[in-house]
Amino acid sequence: MPKRKTVTRHGTLRTLKNVSYENQVTVWLMQDGWQVFRPVLDDGHSTDILISDGPNYFRVQVKTVDASNEQRFIENRWQESNVDVVVVFARDSNWGYVLPAFTEYRRKLNAQGHHKFTTNKREFLRAFHKV
């Protein structure tokens, strides 16, 4: 069996983990029938995933937070970018939130209109369809 015998640098490991969350959302949305597009480079555009049902397109931003507290604030890092939906995963836990993009500087993660899910396809899609 293959075994990785090298050390992955901290910054690289963080990037790999973040991309894995984006990939998970991509898979779940594809399995739900969405056309899914991934930007070659999203730096400065705040769009991790672009989805379409045919005539309509929506921009999705995927974020991660520490899993310690659902009452925490999430900062708006997509301001002035046209993002429609934000998916937030709790690192090192099994839950997340789907929320419409907001314009304030920050908002509580568990604010009204934000939909919690456990990290499985069924619960994610249930939350996603409520936004």
PAZAPA-4460 file (N, C-alpha, C; in steps of 0.05 Angstrom, whole numbers, plus 32768, in hexadecimal, padded with zeros to 4 digits):
% residues 131
    n_x    n_y    n_z   ca_x   ca_y   ca_z    c_x    c_y    c_z   seq   type   mol
   8011   7FE8   8000   8000   8000   8000   8011   8019   8000     1      M     A
   8009   802D   7FF2   8018   8046   7FF2   8016   8053   800E     2      P     A
   802C   805F   8016   802E   806D   802F   803D   8087   802B     3      K     A
   8031   809D   8033   803E   80B7   8030   8053   80B9   8046     4      R     A
   806B   80C0   803D   8082   80C0   8050   808F   80DC   8052     5      K     A
   8081   80F0   8048   808B   810B   8049   8079   811C   805B     6      T     A
   8084   8131   8065   8075   8144   8076   8069   8159   8064     7      V     A
   804F   815E   8068   8041   8173   8059   8042   818C   8069     8      T     A
   804C   81A2   805D   804E   81BB   806B   8032   81C5   8073     9      R     A
   8032   81D5   8089   8019   81DE   8095   8007   81ED   8081    10      H     A
   8012   8200   8072   8002   820F   805F   7FF7   81FE   8049    11      G     A
   8007   81EB   8040   7FFE   81D8   802B   7FE7   81C6   8036    12      T     A
   7FEB   81BD   804F   7FD7   81AC   805B   7FBC   81BA   805E    13      L     A
   7FBE   81D4   8066   7FA5   81E4   8069   7F97   81E7   804E    14      R     A
   7FA7   81EC   8039   7F9B   81EF   801F   7F8E   81D5   8016    15      T     A
   7F9B   81BF   801A   7F90   81A5   8013   7F75   81A0   8021    16      L     A
   7F74   81A6   803B   7F5B   81A2   804A   7F45   81B4   803F    17      K     A
   7F4C   81CE   803A   7F37   81E0   8030   7F2C   81D7   8015    18      N     A
   7F3E   81CE   8003   7F35   81C5   7FE9   7F25   81AB   7FEC    19      V     A
   7F2A   819B   8000   7F1A   8183   8004   7EFD   818A   800B    20      S     A
   7EF9   819F   801A   7EDD   81A8   8020   7ED0   81B2   8006    21      Y     A
   7EDE   81C0   7FF6   7ED3   81C9   7FDC   7ECC   81B1   7FCB    22      E     A
   7EDD   819D   7FCA   7ED8   8185   7FBA   7EBF   8177   7FC5    23      N     A
   7EBC   8176   7FDF   7EA4   8168   7FEB   7E8B   8176   7FE2    24      Q     A
   7E8A   8190   7FE3   7E72   819F   7FDA   7E6D   819A   7FBC    25      V     A
   7E83   819A   7FAD   7E80   8195   7F90   7E73   817A   7F8B    26      T     A
   7E7C   8165   7F99   7E71   814A   7F95   7E53   814A   7F9C    27      V     A
   7E4C   8155   7FB4   7E30   8154   7FBC   7E1E   8163   7FA9    28      W     A
   7E27   817A   7F9F   7E17   818A   7F8C   7E14   817B   7F71    29      L     A
   7E29   816F   7F68   7E28   815F   7F4F   7E14   8148   7F53    30      M     A
   7E15   813B   7F69   7E03   8124   7F6E   7DE6   812E   7F70    31      Q     A
   7DE2   8148   7F76   7DC7   8153   7F77   7DBE   815D   7F5C    32      D     A
   7DCE   815B   7F47   7DC6   8162   7F2C   7DCF   817E   7F23    33      G     A
   7DDF   818C   7F33   7DE9   81A6   7F2B   7E00   81A3   7F17    34      W     A
   7E02   81B6   7F04   7E1A   81B8   7EF4   7E2E   81C7   7F06    35      Q     A
   7E46   81BD   7F09   7E59   81C9   7F1B   7E72   81D1   7F0C    36      V     A
   7E7B   81EA   7F11   7E93   81F5   7F04   7EA6   81FE   7F1A    37      F     A
   7EC0   81FA   7F15   7ED4   8203   7F28   7EE7   8217   7F1B    38      R     A
   7EEA   822E   7F26   7EFC   8242   7F1B   7F19   8238   7F1B    39      P     A
   7F28   823E   7F06   7F44   8237   7F05   7F53   8246   7F1C    40      V     A
   7F4B   825F   7F20   7F56   826F   7F36   7F40   8281   7F41    41      L     A
   7F3B   827F   7F5B   7F26   8290   7F67   7F30   82A6   7F78    42      D     A
   7F4A   82AB   7F78   7F56   82C0   7F88   7F4A   82DB   7F81    43      D     A
   7F3E   82E8   7F95   7F32   8302   7F91   7F16   8301   7F87    44      G     A
   7F0C   82EA   7F80   7EF0   82E9   7F76   7EDE   82DB   7F8A    45      H     A
   7EE9   82CD   7F9D   7ED9   82C0   7FB3   7EC5   82AC   7FA9    46      S     A
   7ECA   82A0   7F92   7EB8   828B   7F88   7EC8   8271   7F87    47      T     A
   7EC0   825F   7F99   7ECD   8245   7F99   7EC0   8232   7F85    48      D     A
   7EA5   8234   7F83   7E96   8223   7F71   7E80   8233   7F64    49      I     A
   7E7C   822E   7F4A   7E66   823B   7F3B   7E53   8224   7F33    50      L     A
   7E3A   8227   7F3A   7E26   8212   7F33   7E10   821D   7F21    51      I     A
   7E04   820B   7F12   7DEF   8213   7F00   7DDA   81FD   7EFF    52      S     A
   7DC1   8206   7EFD   7DAB   81F3   7EF8   7DA3   81F4   7EDA    53      D     A
   7DB2   8201   7ECA   7DAC   8205   7EAD   7DAC   8223   7EA8    54      G     A
   7D95   8230   7EAD   7D93   824D   7EA7   7D9F   825F   7EBD    55      P     A
   7DA2   8254   7ED5   7DAB   8265   7EEC   7DC6   825C   7EF6    56      N     A
   7DD6   8270   7EFF   7DF1   826A   7F0A   7DF2   8276   7F26    57      Y     A
   7E00   8268   7F38   7E04   8271   7F53   7E21   826D   7F5B    58      F     A
   7E2B   8281   7F6A   7E47   8280   7F74   7E47   8275   7F90    59      R     A
   7E58   8262   7F96   7E5A   8256   7FB0   7E76   825B   7FBC    60      V     A
   7E77   8264   7FD4   7E90   8267   7FE3   7E90   8252   7FFA    61      Q     A
   7EA6   8244   7FFD   7EA9   8230   8012   7EBD   8239   8026    62      V     A
   7EB6   8239   8040   7EC7   8242   8055   7EC9   822C   806B    63      K     A
   7EDD   822E   807B   7EE0   821D   8092   7EE4   822E   80AB    64      T     A
   7EDA   8224   80C2   7EDD   8232   80DB   7EE5   821D   80F1    65      V     A
   7EF0   8227   8107   7EF5   8216   811E   7EDA   820B   8128    66      D     A
   7EDA   81F2   8130   7EC1   81E4   8137   7EB8   81EA   8153    67      A     A
   7EC5   81FB   8162   7EBF   81FE   817E   7EA5   820C   8184    68      S     A
   7E9A   821D   8173   7E84   822D   817B   7E72   8236   8163    69      N     A
   7E59   822E   8163   7E46   8236   814E   7E3D   8253   8151    70      E     A
   7E42   825F   8169   7E3A   827B   816E   7E4F   828F   8163    71      Q     A
   7E65   8284   8159   7E7A   8296   814F   7E71   82A7   8137    72      R     A
   7E80   82BB   8132   7E7A   82CC   811B   7E8A   82C3   8103    73      F     A
   7E7E   82C6   80EC   7E8C   82C0   80D3   7E90   82DA   80C4    74      I     A
   7EA8   82E0   80BC   7EAE   82F9   80AE   7EA7   82F7   8090    75      E     A
   7E9D   830C   8085   7E97   830E   8069   7EB0   8313   8059    76      N     A
   7EBB   82FE   804D   7ED3   8300   803D   7ECC   8300   801F    77      R     A
   7EB3   8302   8019   7EAA   8301   7FFD   7E9D   831B   7FF5    78      W     A
   7E9F   832F   8005   7E92   8349   8001   7E99   8353   7FE5    79      Q     A
   7E85   835E   7FD8   7E88   8369   7FBC   7E90   8354   7FA8    80      E     A
   7E86   833C   7FAB   7E8F   8327   7F99   7E79   8318   7F8B    81      S     A
   7E60   831C   7F90   7E49   830E   7F84   7E46   82F1   7F8C    82      N     A
   7E52   82E9   7FA3   7E4D   82CE   7FAD   7E30   82CC   7FB6    83      V     A
   7E23   82B5   7FB0   7E07   82B0   7FB7   7E04   82A0   7FD0    84      D     A
   7E14   828B   7FD3   7E11   8278   7FE9   7E2D   8273   7FF6    85      V     A
   7E2D   8271   8010   7E45   826B   801F   7E41   8250   802E    86      V     A
   7E53   823E   802B   7E53   8225   8039   7E6A   8225   804D    87      V     A
   7E63   8221   8066   7E78   8222   807C   7E79   8206   8089    88      V     A
   7E92   81FB   808A   7E97   81E2   8097   7EA6   81E7   80B1    89      F     A
   7E9E   81D9   80C6   7EAD   81D9   80DF   7EC4   81C6   80DD    90      A     A
   7EDD   81D0   80DE   7EF4   81BE   80DD   7EF4   81AC   80F5    91      R     A
   7EFD   8194   80F1   7EFF   8180   8107   7EE5   817A   8115    92      D     A
   7ECF   817C   8106   7EB5   8175   8111   7EA4   816B   80FA    93      S     A
   7E8A   8167   80FF   7E79   815B   80EA   7E61   816C   80E4    94      N     A
   7E64   8186   80E5   7E4D   8198   80DE   7E57   81B0   80CE    95      W     A
   7E43   81BD   80C3   7E48   81D5   80B3   7E2F   81E5   80B0    96      G     A
   7E30   81FB   80A2   7E19   820C   809C   7E19   8214   807F    97      Y     A
   7E01   8217   8074   7DFD   8223   805A   7DEE   823D   805E    98      V     A
   7DF7   8252   8052   7DEB   826C   8057   7DEC   827D   803E    99      L     A
   7DD8   828F   803B   7DDA   82A2   8025   7DF1   82B5   802B   100      P     A
   7DFE   82BE   8016   7E13   82D2   801A   7E06   82EB   8026   101      A     A
   7E15   82F8   8038   7E0A   8310   8045   7E1D   8327   8040   102      F     A
   7E13   833F   8045   7E23   8357   803E   7E30   8364   8057   103      T     A
   7E27   835D   806F   7E34   8368   8087   7E51   835F   8089   104      E     A
   7E60   836C   809A   7E7C   8365   809E   7E7E   8349   80AB   105      Y     A
   7E6C   8343   80BD   7E6C   8329   80CA   7E50   8322   80D4   106      R     A
   7E4C   8308   80D8   7E32   82FF   80E1   7E36   82E6   80F1   107      R     A
   7E24   82E0   8104   7E26   82C7   8114   7E22   82B0   8101   108      K     A
   7E32   829B   8105   7E30   8283   80F4   7E14   8277   80F6   109      L     A
   7E09   8276   810E   7DEF   8269   8112   7DD8   827D   8111   110      N     A
   7DDB   8293   8102   7DC6   82A7   80FF   7DAE   829C   80F1   111      A     A
   7D97   82A9   80F4   7D7F   82A1   80E7   7D83   82A1   80C8   112      Q     A
   7D79   828D   80BB   7D7D   828A   809E   7D96   827B   8096   113      G     A
   7DA6   8274   80AA   7DBD   8262   80A5   7DB5   8246   80AD   114      H     A
   7DBB   8233   809C   7DB1   8218   809F   7DC7   8204   80A5   115      H     A
   7DC5   81F8   80BD   7DD9   81E5   80C7   7DD5   81CA   80B9   116      K     A
   7DEB   81BC   80B5   7DEB   81A1   80AA   7E01   8190   80B8   117      F     A
   7DFC   8176   80B9   7E12   8164   80C0   7E1F   815D   80A6   118      T     A
   7E39   8156   80A7   7E48   8153   808E   7E42   8138   8080   119      T     A
   7E2A   8137   8075   7E24   8121   8063   7E12   812E   804D   120      N     A
   7E11   8120   8036   7E04   812B   801E   7DE7   8132   8024   121      K     A
   7DD8   8121   8030   7DBB   8126   8034   7DB6   813F   8044   122      R     A
   7DC5   8142   805B   7DC1   8159   806C   7DCB   8172   805F   123      E     A
   7DE2   8170   8050   7DEC   8188   8042   7DD7   8192   802E   124      F     A
   7DCD   8180   801D   7DBA   8188   8008   7DA0   8193   8014   125      L     A
   7D97   8188   802A   7D80   8192   8038   7D84   81AF   8040   126      R     A
   7D9B   81B5   804B   7DA2   81D0   8053   7DA6   81E2   803B   127      A     A
   7DB3   81D8   8026   7DB8   81E7   800E   7D9E   81F0   8000   128      F     A
   7D8B   81DE   7FFF   7D72   81E4   7FF2   7D61   81F8   8001   129      H     A
   7D67   81FE   801A   7D58   8212   8029   7D62   822E   8024   130      K     A
   7D79   8231   8019   7D85   824C   8015   7D78   8258   7FFC   131      V     A
***
